[in-house]
Amino acid sequence: MKPGTHLSKETAAIVTARLEAGDDPREIARDTGCNQDTIYRRRRAMRGGDPYKQSPVTKPTPDPKPEPSEPNCIPSVRDKLMRGRA
């Protein structure tokens, strides 16, 4: 397919049928000569979403820091150095 052209009705029907059959969008794109982004947009539109809306980027939530079971009994290096100067 030439870049920037619309899908023909025949190609659109093939793409829709293969997406409904569960075929991989990359294989469909390779077989039809379409860009794979076109296939993914058509799949998103078939699922009821906005075909041009980007998926939100989710940030991983950090693991909560565990509460120490015992107080830290090891003096810090700074405390050791300060004791040596006094």
Secondary structure, DSSP 8 states (H G I E B T S, - for coil): --TT----HHHHHHHHHHHHHT--HHHHHHHHT--HHHHHHHHHHHTTS-TT----------------SS---S--HHHHHHHHH-
